[in-house]
């Protein structure tokens, strides 16, 4: 009986802490494979994110975050093998998937030493190509060393879940 009471008190305390704490505790969240689809309290729109380590690349971390609205598609790519120098610098890269080109000389902004962000005018063609892809690549102008190919398995399912999250966000 004491164990049950202790467990009940601990559960109530944890629930109370979750209800009273701000931030991600109130997030809408679901999983599609190893993608996380979420609408955090501090965000306006839902995000689809996936992270992994690549054993063939010194176990480096790769992360992709995709979000969109009726006006824009935003893709953030994080790779701990990058060492960008200038936050805010604009880079140009061709964007493609394993079977289609998406955009030539797209603008990517350096967010920090390992992160770039692309903001594109909403285009259903881009979403369709992403949904069919298994890999997303950035081929930076005059910089093969920093070009990257990121694995995005089950992207179609993740983007469908992202659309559902967007349509039902609170």
N, C-alpha and C positions, 0 to 999 in steps of 0.2 A: 504494500500500500504506500509506503514511504517513497519507493522508487516511482510509482505512478504519480504521486503528488509532486515530486521533484521534477519529473518530466513535464507535467502540466504547467508548472510555474515557469520552467525554462522556455517552454513553447510560447506561453503568453508573453513573456518578456521579449522573446525574439520577434513575435508578431507585433507587439507594441513598438519595438524599435524600428521595424520595417515600415509600419504605418506612419510613425512620426518623423522618420528621416526623409529629407528632400532628395531629389536626384533620381538616379537610375532605378531605385526600388519601385518606382511607378511606371517603368518602361513597359510598352507593349513589346513582347519579344517572342520570336519563334525560331526554329532551326530547320534548315533544309540541307541535309548532309552536314558538311562542316561549314556552311554559311550561317551567319546570324542575321536575322531580319529583325530590326527593332526601331521603335519610335521612342527616343529618350525624352524625358520631360523638358530638357533644355533645347531640344531640336524642334524645328518647324516641320520637317519632313522625315520620312522613314529612311533608314539606311540598310543596305545589304553589305555585309563585310565578311571577308574570309582571310585567314592568316595561316601560314604554314612555314616549315623549315625545309630547305632543300639540301638533302644529304650530298648531292652531286655538286653543290656550290658552298662548300665549307660550312654546311649547316646554317646558312644565313637565313634570316627572317624575311618573308615576303608577306605583304598585307595589301589588300585592295578593298576600297570602300566605294560603293556606287549609290548615288541618290539622284532623284530627279523631281521636277515639278512640271507643270504645263509649259514653262518657259525655258527650262535649262536641264541639262544632264551634267552631273558633277562626278568625276572619277578621281579618287585620291589613290596614289600608289606609294607604298613605303617599302624600301629595300635597304637593309642595313649594310649593303656593299657600296652604296652611294656615299659620296662626301662632297655635297654641293657647298660652295663657298658663300654665295650671296643670296640671302633670303630676299624674296621679291623678284629675283632675276627671272626673266621670261626666256624659256627654251623652246625650240621648235623640234617637233618629232612627228614622223609618220606613225599613225596608229593603225593597227591591223589585228586580225584574228588568225587562227590557223587556216582559215579558208576564204577570207575576204579582207580587202582594204576598207578601212573606215574613213580615214581622213589623212590627207597629205599636209605636212608642215603645220600641224595643230599646235596651238599655244599651250604650254605647261608652265605653271608658276612654281618656283622653288619655295616651299613652306618652311623647311628646315634642312639640315644636312642630309637627311635620308628620305625626304618626302617631296613629291611633286603633286600638283593638282591641276586638272584640266576642267574648264567650265565651257560647255558647248551649248549652243542654241538647241532646244529640244527638237529632235528629229526621230520619228518612229523607225526610220531605216537603221539608225545607229542602235536603237534598242533591239531591233530584230536581229541584227548581225551579232550583237553581244549575246543574245539569248541562244544562238546556235553555236557559239564558240566553246572551245575547250582551253584555248590559250589566248591571251591578249598581249600584244607586243608594242613597245615603243622603240622606234628607231630614230635616235637623236641625230640631227644634222652634224656632220663632221665629228662624231664622238661615238664610235662603235663600242668603246670600253664601257660607257654608261648605258648603252641600249639594253633593253630587258625584255624577257618573255615571261609572263606570269601565268601560272596554271589557274583556270577558272572552271573546273568541272561542275556540272549541274547548274550552269549559269541560267539556263532557261527556266528551271524550276525556281531558282532563287529570285529571278526577276519577276516571275509570276507572283511569288509570295510578297515581293516588294510592292508590286502593284496593288495587291489585296490590302497590304498594310496602309498604303497611301489612301486608298478608297475608304478605309475604316479607321483612320487615325483620330485620336481624341485630343 
